[in-house]
Amino acid sequence: MQRIGRWTKLKAGLEEEYVRTHREIWPEMKDVIAASGIRNYSVFIRGRELFSYFEVEDLQATYDFLEQQPIAQKWQSAMAHLMDVEDEVMPWQPIEEVFHLD
């Protein structure tokens, strides 16, 4: 099991829209996330900074699966205007895990 931590940030003034959008996440998007193998997924916000955490068996296989899902592509397109990133294709930057305790 891979534990993935990632961070990014939002464009100024769009924090409330981001939170609202995630509180109203499309049911079919939830289904695709689950079907991709992602488990124990959380997103945290502090100001414009976002931190997410999830667990997956094979990160590359999960990314490959999501790239083939029209609803995932639609979700990414709908969220893109909120993100303050240089790379819109891969906006999240993985964080190296240095400690874990079960």
N, C-alpha and C positions, 0 to 999 in steps of 0.2 A: 504494500500500500504506500503510495506517495502522498505526502502531506505538502500542500502547495499554499504558500503565502504570497500575495501579490499586492502591489499598491499602484495607485494612480491618483489623479486629481481632476476636479471639475472646473469648468469655466466659472468665473466669478458671477454670483447672482443666480446660479442655476441649482443650488443645493436643494431647495424645497421641491423643485420639479423632479430631481433625481429620486428623492425620498418618496414622493407621491407615486412616481412611476413604479418603483419597486414594491410599494404596498399594494399596488394594483397589477402586479405582474400577470401576464396572460397565462391562463391555465395550460394552454398548449406549450408555452415556453417552459413551464415547470416540468411538464411531461418529457420534453426533449432533454432537459438538463438531467433528469433521472435516467433516461434511456442512454445517455452518453457515458454513464458510469460514475458521474460525480456524486459524492456523498458528503454529508456533514458540511454543507456549504453555508457560509455566513459572509455578510458584507457589513463593514463598520464605517461610520463617517465621523470625521472631526473637521469642522470647517469645510474646506474644499478637498481635503485629503480623504481618500477611500482606501480601506484595507479589506481584502477578502481572503478567506481561507476555505479550502476544500480538500477532500481526500479523493484519490482516484487510483486505480490499478496501473494505468498506463497513460500518462499525460498526452503523449503524441497521438495515440489512438483516439483519445477523447477529442482532441483538437480536430483530427481528421474527420471524425464522425460529425462534429458540430458544423464543420465547413460544408458538409453535404446536406444539411437540414435547412430548407427554405425558411422555416419559422425562426431559426437561430440567426440567419442572415437578415431577416426583417427586423428582429430585435436589435441587432447590432447597428443597423441603419437608423433605427428610431432613437437609439441612445447616443449616436456619434456626435450630434450637435452639443451635447452636454459636457463632453470630455475635453480636457485641456491636455492634449497629447501631441507628440511629434509624429508618432506612427499610428495611424488610424486602423491599420490592419491588425496590429498586435499592440493595443494600447496598454496592456498590463505588463508590468515588469516583475518577474518572479523574484522572491527574496530567498536568500540562502538560509536554510534551517541550521542553527548552531546548537540547539538543545531541545530535547523532547523528553517528557516524563509521562508514562501511562499511569 
